[in-house]
């Protein structure tokens, strides 16, 4: 039988990145760079995301994939599941207030 004994205390930090931070990306997507400096992570944590807002969440894909993660930031991208241009996605992100909930955990 294998037994795992935790020897390090986990450090968690979370916040909400405002929908106003979305930017255009490619011809069909939008992107958001998320600043995590206020968390003071000592190393690159594991980041996790979800989206909130007034509606149309069903058109989003990809926002849970984390790119370029460091101890002070990470980047996400969102692509439409329905036919939509990047400009239409950006407009919808603003009118639907697609905030990004995120948390990071490091050991």
URURCOR-V771833 format. One record per pair of residues at least 12 apart in sequence whose C-alpha atoms are under 10 Angstrom apart, sorted by the first residue. I is the first residue (numbers start at 0). GAP is how many residues later the second one is. D is the distance in whole Angstrom. If there is no record, write none. Layout:
BEGIN
i=(I;I)
gap=(GAP;GAP)
d=(D;D)
END
This chain:
BEGIN
i=(5;6;7;7;8;8;9;9;9;9;10;10;10;10;10;10;10;10;11;11;11;11;11;11;11;11;11;11;12;12;12;12;12;12;12;12;12;12;12;12;13;13;13;13;13;13;13;13;13;13;13;14;14;14;14;14;14;14;14;14;14;14;15;15;15;15;15;15;15;15;15;15;16;16;16;16;16;16;16;16;16;16;16;17;17;17;17;17;17;17;17;18;18;18;18;18;18;18;18;18;18;18;18;18;19;19;19;19;19;19;19;20;20;20;20;20;20;20;21;21;21;21;21;21;21;21;21;21;21;21;22;22;22;22;22;22;23;23;23;23;23;23;23;23;23;24;24;24;24;24;24;25;25;25;26;26;26;26;26;27;27;27;27;27;27;27;27;27;27;27;28;28;28;28;28;28;28;28;28;28;28;28;28;28;29;29;29;29;29;29;29;29;29;29;29;29;29;29;30;30;30;30;30;30;30;30;31;31;31;31;31;31;31;32;32;32;32;32;32;32;32;33;33;33;33;33;33;33;33;34;34;34;34;34;34;35;35;35;35;35;35;35;35;35;36;36;36;36;37;38;38;38;38;38;39;39;40;40;40;40;40;40;40;41;41;41;41;41;42;42;42;42;42;42;43;43;43;43;43;43;43;43;43;43;44;44;44;44;44;44;44;44;44;44;45;45;45;45;45;45;45;45;45;46;46;46;46;46;46;46;46;46;46;46;46;46;46;47;47;47;47;47;47;47;47;47;47;48;48;48;48;48;48;48;48;48;48;49;49;49;49;49;49;49;49;50;50;50;50;50;50;50;50;51;51;51;51;51;51;52;52;52;52;52;52;52;52;53;53;53;53;53;53;53;54;54;54;54;54;54;55;55;55;55;55;56;56;56;56;56;56;57;57;57;58;58;58;58;58;58;58;58;58;59;59;59;59;59;59;59;59;59;60;60;60;60;60;60;61;61;61;61;61;61;62;62;62;62;62;62;63;63;63;63;63;64;64;70;70;75;77)
gap=(101;100;98;99;97;98;35;95;96;97;28;30;31;34;93;94;95;96;27;29;33;34;35;91;92;93;94;95;23;25;26;27;28;32;34;89;90;91;92;93;22;24;25;33;34;35;87;88;89;90;91;19;20;21;23;24;34;85;86;87;88;89;18;33;34;35;36;83;84;85;86;87;15;16;17;18;19;34;81;82;83;84;85;14;16;76;79;80;81;82;83;13;32;33;34;71;74;75;76;77;78;79;80;81;12;70;73;74;77;78;79;12;13;72;73;77;78;79;12;54;55;56;67;68;69;71;72;76;77;78;54;63;64;66;67;70;53;54;61;62;63;64;65;66;67;52;53;54;61;62;65;53;59;60;52;57;58;59;60;50;51;52;55;56;57;58;59;60;61;62;31;32;33;48;49;50;51;55;56;57;58;59;60;61;30;33;46;47;48;49;50;55;56;57;58;59;60;63;32;44;45;46;47;48;55;59;31;42;43;44;45;46;68;34;35;36;40;41;42;43;44;35;38;39;40;41;42;66;68;35;36;37;38;39;40;33;34;35;36;37;38;66;67;68;33;34;35;36;34;32;33;34;64;65;31;32;29;30;31;63;64;65;66;28;29;30;64;65;27;28;29;62;63;64;25;26;27;28;29;30;60;61;62;63;24;25;26;27;28;58;59;60;61;62;20;23;24;25;57;58;59;60;61;17;18;19;20;22;23;24;26;27;55;56;57;58;59;15;16;17;18;52;53;54;55;56;57;14;15;16;17;27;51;52;53;54;55;13;14;48;49;50;51;52;53;12;13;46;47;48;49;50;51;44;45;46;47;48;49;40;41;42;43;44;45;46;47;39;40;41;42;43;44;45;37;38;40;41;42;43;36;37;40;41;42;23;24;35;36;39;41;22;23;24;19;20;21;22;23;24;25;30;33;17;18;19;20;21;22;29;33;38;16;17;18;19;20;21;14;15;16;17;18;19;12;13;14;15;16;37;12;13;14;36;38;12;13;33;35;24;12)
d=(10;9;10;6;9;6;10;7;6;5;9;8;10;9;8;6;5;6;8;9;9;10;10;7;6;4;7;9;9;9;6;9;9;10;10;9;6;5;7;9;9;10;8;9;9;10;8;6;4;6;9;10;10;8;10;9;10;8;6;6;6;9;9;9;10;9;9;7;6;4;6;9;9;9;7;8;10;10;9;6;5;6;8;10;9;10;8;8;5;7;9;9;10;9;9;10;6;6;9;9;5;5;4;7;9;9;8;7;8;9;8;7;8;10;9;10;9;10;10;10;9;9;10;7;10;7;8;9;9;10;9;9;9;10;7;10;10;10;10;6;7;10;8;7;10;8;9;9;7;9;9;10;9;7;10;9;6;5;8;9;6;7;9;7;5;4;8;9;8;10;9;10;10;7;6;5;7;9;7;5;8;9;7;8;10;9;9;6;5;7;9;10;6;8;10;7;7;9;9;7;6;4;6;9;10;9;9;9;6;5;7;9;9;9;9;10;7;6;4;7;9;9;9;5;5;6;8;9;9;10;9;6;5;7;9;10;9;7;5;5;8;10;9;9;10;7;5;7;8;9;8;10;10;9;7;7;9;5;7;9;9;7;10;10;7;9;8;9;7;5;9;10;7;8;7;5;4;8;9;10;9;9;7;10;8;7;6;9;10;9;6;5;4;8;9;8;9;9;8;5;5;6;9;9;9;7;10;8;10;10;10;8;7;6;4;7;9;10;7;8;8;10;8;6;6;6;9;7;5;8;8;9;7;6;4;7;9;7;7;10;9;6;5;6;9;8;9;10;6;6;5;6;9;9;8;5;5;6;7;8;9;9;6;5;5;6;9;10;10;8;5;6;7;10;9;9;9;6;8;8;8;9;7;10;9;10;10;10;9;9;8;9;7;9;9;8;5;5;6;9;9;9;10;10;6;6;5;6;8;9;10;10;8;6;5;6;6;10;8;6;5;6;9;10;9;5;5;5;8;9;7;8;9;10;10;8;9;9;9;10;10)
END
